[in-house]
Amino acid sequence: MSEVKVNKISPRSGTNVQLGDSGDTITIPAGATFAGTQNISNTALVGSGQITINGQAVALGGSVTIATESRPTFSSISPSTIENTQTTCVIAGGSFVSTPLVTAINNSTGASVVADEVAFNSASQITVKFTLPVDGTYKLYIENPDGNAVQTNAVLTVSDAPAWQTAAGSLGTFAAGDTISTITITATNAVSFAKTSGTITTGLTLNTGVGSATITGTVSAGITSDTLFSFTVTATDAEGQTADRAFTIQVTVGANNSGQFN
């Protein structure tokens, strides 16, 4: 809030003008400015000893409080990494007014995309839906209905999640004791792979890589019966987005693996 105190009006030049009676008036041309030492002193101004500021009557020597406009503020967006398909994000901040305009601005190209939907939750939270077809980082521009606005730094990342190229299901059938040179599984945009559930066949190891991973090793000869091993591999991209895929490996035990006969 700010305060304006009115004491006197000083014309640019000329002699003092006394407004003494209730009927005395003075006309100030539009756009006129005042400075210097020549004052307009008064006991009554425009018949009442007061002027009007922002719709409020103020006596000379008095004061008026003028409300200052409040700009919205930004503190976070969740999630901060999304895909190209329409995604719901929650924006936290302050001084939001129903209902703000929210725009995503590509940090590299400057291209702007208005949010598909904006829901006003409270003065400190709004929920938006974005569809951003171009990968990259984005600034946010949030504007209240009164025109007050805030623009953030690049706080939103748009990136394709890993996309599996290797079909789910069987990676092959092997006999106990077999040596596996390479089983390759691939997913675009992935920078790492990890087994996140289940069991890879005893004796085999998942080796992570960029864009692909391999499974190598020797199937344990200690497996004594036909066994189906099931496991899930999670591919992760540079922005931390993930994609899971379920696989199986069948191990068989034949006559040569069950014992030796003389």
C-alpha positions as CSV (number, residue, x, y, z in Angstrom):
1,M,0.0,0.0,0.0
2,S,1.2,3.6,-0.6
3,E,0.1,6.9,0.9
4,V,-0.4,10.3,-0.9
5,K,-0.5,13.4,1.3
6,V,-2.0,16.6,-0.2
7,N,-0.7,19.9,1.2
8,K,-0.7,22.5,-1.6
9,I,-0.8,23.1,-5.3
10,S,2.1,25.2,-6.7
11,P,1.7,26.9,-10.1
12,R,4.6,27.2,-12.4
13,S,4.6,31.0,-12.3
14,G,2.5,34.0,-11.2
15,T,1.3,35.5,-7.9
16,N,-0.4,33.7,-5.1
17,V,-4.1,33.0,-5.5
18,Q,-6.2,32.9,-2.4
19,L,-9.4,30.8,-2.5
20,G,-11.2,32.1,0.5
21,D,-14.9,31.7,-0.1
22,S,-16.9,28.6,-0.6
23,G,-17.8,29.7,-4.1
24,D,-14.3,30.4,-5.2
25,T,-13.0,28.0,-7.9
26,I,-9.9,27.7,-10.0
27,T,-9.6,25.8,-13.3
28,I,-6.4,23.9,-14.1
29,P,-6.0,23.1,-17.8
30,A,-5.6,19.4,-18.6
31,G,-2.0,18.4,-18.8
32,A,-0.8,21.4,-16.8
33,T,2.2,20.9,-14.4
34,F,3.2,22.9,-11.3
35,A,6.5,23.6,-9.6
36,G,8.4,26.5,-8.1
37,T,7.6,28.7,-5.1
38,Q,4.3,30.3,-6.1
39,N,1.6,28.5,-4.1
40,I,-2.1,28.3,-4.3
41,S,-3.1,28.4,-0.6
42,N,-6.7,28.0,0.5
43,T,-9.3,27.5,3.1
44,A,-11.7,26.1,0.5
45,L,-10.9,24.4,-2.8
46,V,-13.6,23.9,-5.3
47,G,-16.1,25.0,-2.6
48,S,-15.2,22.3,-0.1
49,G,-11.5,22.5,0.8
50,Q,-10.8,19.1,-0.7
51,I,-9.8,17.3,-3.9
52,T,-10.6,13.8,-5.2
53,I,-8.0,11.1,-5.7
54,N,-9.0,7.8,-7.1
55,G,-12.6,8.5,-6.2
56,Q,-11.8,9.5,-2.6
57,A,-12.4,13.0,-1.2
58,V,-9.2,14.3,0.5
59,A,-8.9,17.6,2.4
60,L,-5.8,19.6,1.8
61,G,-3.4,18.6,4.6
62,G,-5.1,15.2,4.8
63,S,-4.1,11.9,3.3
64,V,-5.5,9.0,1.3
65,T,-4.4,5.4,1.1
66,I,-4.2,4.1,-2.5
67,A,-4.3,0.3,-2.9
68,T,-1.5,-1.1,-4.9
69,E,-2.1,-3.9,-7.4
70,S,-0.7,-7.4,-6.5
71,R,1.2,-9.4,-9.1
72,P,0.9,-13.2,-9.1
73,T,3.9,-15.2,-7.9
74,F,5.2,-18.6,-8.9
75,S,6.8,-21.2,-6.7
76,S,6.5,-24.6,-8.4
77,I,4.9,-26.8,-11.1
78,S,4.2,-30.5,-10.7
79,P,5.0,-32.6,-12.7
80,S,7.8,-30.5,-14.1
81,T,8.5,-33.0,-16.9
82,I,5.7,-34.0,-19.3
83,E,5.2,-35.7,-22.6
84,N,3.7,-34.3,-25.8
85,T,0.2,-35.6,-25.0
86,Q,-2.2,-33.5,-22.9
87,T,-1.0,-33.5,-19.3
88,T,-2.4,-32.0,-16.1
89,C,-0.1,-29.9,-14.0
90,V,-0.5,-28.2,-10.7
91,I,1.0,-24.7,-10.3
92,A,1.7,-23.3,-6.8
93,G,2.3,-19.7,-6.1
94,G,0.4,-16.7,-4.7
95,S,-2.0,-13.9,-5.5
96,F,-3.8,-15.8,-8.2
97,V,-7.2,-14.3,-9.2
98,S,-9.9,-16.3,-10.9
99,T,-9.1,-17.2,-13.6
100,P,-5.6,-16.5,-14.8
101,L,-4.4,-16.9,-18.4
102,V,-1.5,-19.4,-18.5
103,T,0.9,-19.6,-21.4
104,A,3.9,-21.9,-22.0
105,I,6.8,-20.2,-23.9
106,N,9.5,-22.3,-25.6
107,N,12.8,-21.2,-24.1
108,S,14.7,-21.7,-27.4
109,T,12.2,-20.5,-30.0
110,G,10.0,-18.2,-28.1
111,A,6.9,-19.9,-29.5
112,S,3.9,-19.6,-27.1
113,V,1.2,-22.2,-26.4
114,V,-1.8,-21.2,-24.3
115,A,-2.9,-23.9,-21.8
116,D,-5.9,-26.0,-22.9
117,E,-7.6,-25.5,-19.6
118,V,-7.0,-23.5,-16.4
119,A,-8.9,-24.3,-13.1
120,F,-8.7,-21.8,-10.2
121,N,-8.3,-23.7,-7.0
122,S,-7.3,-20.9,-4.7
123,A,-5.1,-17.8,-4.5
124,S,-2.1,-20.1,-4.1
125,Q,-2.9,-22.9,-6.6
126,I,-4.2,-23.4,-10.1
127,T,-4.5,-26.6,-12.2
128,V,-3.7,-26.4,-15.9
129,K,-3.8,-28.8,-18.9
130,F,-1.0,-28.5,-21.5
131,T,-0.6,-30.0,-24.9
132,L,2.9,-29.1,-26.0
133,P,3.9,-31.0,-29.2
134,V,7.5,-29.7,-29.4
135,D,10.1,-31.1,-27.0
136,G,12.1,-28.6,-25.1
137,T,12.1,-26.4,-21.9
138,Y,9.4,-23.9,-21.3
139,K,8.9,-20.7,-19.4
140,L,5.4,-19.9,-17.9
141,Y,3.5,-16.7,-18.3
142,I,0.7,-16.3,-15.8
143,E,-1.6,-13.3,-16.1
144,N,-4.5,-12.4,-13.7
145,P,-7.7,-10.8,-15.2
146,D,-6.5,-7.4,-14.0
147,G,-3.4,-7.6,-16.2
148,N,-0.9,-8.2,-13.5
149,A,1.4,-11.1,-14.5
150,V,4.5,-13.1,-13.7
151,Q,6.9,-14.8,-16.1
152,T,9.1,-17.6,-14.8
153,N,12.4,-19.0,-15.9
154,A,12.4,-22.3,-17.8
155,V,10.6,-24.5,-15.3
156,L,8.8,-27.1,-17.5
157,T,10.4,-29.8,-19.6
158,V,8.6,-31.5,-22.5
159,S,10.2,-34.8,-23.6
160,D,9.2,-38.1,-25.1
161,A,9.3,-41.0,-22.6
162,P,11.3,-44.1,-23.6
163,A,9.5,-46.1,-26.2
164,W,10.2,-49.8,-26.2
165,Q,11.2,-51.4,-29.6
166,T,11.6,-54.9,-28.2
167,A,8.3,-56.7,-27.9
168,A,7.1,-57.9,-24.6
169,G,7.2,-61.6,-23.9
170,S,9.7,-64.3,-24.6
171,L,13.3,-63.6,-25.2
172,G,14.0,-67.2,-26.0
173,T,14.4,-70.7,-24.8
174,F,17.7,-72.1,-23.6
175,A,19.0,-75.2,-22.0
176,A,20.6,-75.3,-18.6
177,G,24.3,-74.8,-19.0
178,D,24.0,-72.8,-22.2
179,T,26.2,-69.8,-22.7
180,I,24.4,-66.7,-24.0
181,S,26.6,-64.4,-26.0
182,T,24.0,-61.6,-26.3
183,I,20.3,-60.9,-26.0
184,T,19.6,-57.3,-26.9
185,I,16.6,-55.3,-25.8
186,T,16.1,-51.7,-27.1
187,A,14.1,-48.6,-26.2
188,T,14.4,-45.2,-27.9
189,N,15.2,-42.2,-25.7
190,A,16.5,-44.5,-23.0
191,V,19.8,-43.7,-21.2
192,S,19.6,-46.6,-18.8
193,F,17.9,-49.9,-18.1
194,A,17.3,-51.8,-14.9
195,K,15.5,-55.0,-13.8
196,T,12.8,-53.7,-11.4
197,S,11.0,-57.0,-10.6
198,G,11.1,-60.7,-11.1
199,T,14.1,-62.9,-11.7
200,I,16.4,-63.1,-14.8
201,T,17.5,-66.7,-15.4
202,T,20.1,-67.7,-12.9
203,G,23.5,-67.1,-14.3
204,L,22.5,-64.3,-16.7
205,T,23.1,-60.6,-16.2
206,L,21.4,-57.5,-17.5
207,N,24.0,-54.9,-18.8
208,T,22.6,-51.4,-19.1
209,G,23.4,-49.0,-22.0
210,V,22.2,-46.0,-23.9
211,G,19.3,-46.9,-26.2
212,S,19.8,-50.6,-25.6
213,A,20.7,-53.2,-23.0
214,T,22.1,-56.7,-23.2
215,I,21.6,-59.9,-21.3
216,T,24.7,-62.2,-21.2
217,G,26.1,-65.1,-19.2
218,T,25.8,-68.8,-18.8
219,V,22.5,-70.4,-17.8
220,S,23.0,-72.2,-14.5
221,A,23.6,-75.9,-14.9
222,G,22.1,-76.3,-11.5
223,I,18.6,-75.8,-12.8
224,T,17.1,-79.3,-12.7
225,S,13.6,-78.8,-14.2
226,D,12.1,-76.8,-17.0
227,T,11.5,-73.3,-15.6
228,L,10.0,-70.1,-17.0
229,F,11.7,-67.0,-15.6
230,S,9.7,-63.7,-15.6
231,F,11.0,-60.2,-15.0
232,T,10.4,-56.6,-15.7
233,V,12.9,-54.1,-17.2
234,T,12.5,-50.4,-16.7
235,A,13.9,-48.0,-19.3
236,T,14.7,-44.4,-18.1
237,D,15.4,-41.3,-20.2
238,A,17.5,-38.3,-19.4
239,E,14.6,-36.4,-17.8
240,G,13.8,-39.3,-15.5
241,Q,10.7,-40.6,-17.4
242,T,10.3,-44.3,-17.4
243,A,8.7,-47.2,-19.3
244,D,8.4,-50.8,-18.2
245,R,8.3,-53.9,-20.2
246,A,7.8,-57.5,-19.1
247,F,9.9,-60.4,-20.5
248,T,10.4,-64.1,-20.0
249,I,13.2,-66.6,-20.6
250,Q,12.4,-70.4,-20.7
251,V,15.0,-72.8,-19.4
252,T,14.7,-76.5,-20.4
253,V,16.4,-79.5,-19.0
254,G,16.9,-82.4,-21.4
255,A,18.5,-85.9,-21.1
256,N,22.0,-84.4,-21.3
257,N,21.3,-82.1,-18.4
258,S,19.5,-84.6,-16.1
259,G,22.4,-87.0,-15.6
260,Q,24.9,-89.3,-17.5
261,F,24.1,-92.9,-18.4
262,N,26.8,-95.5,-19.1
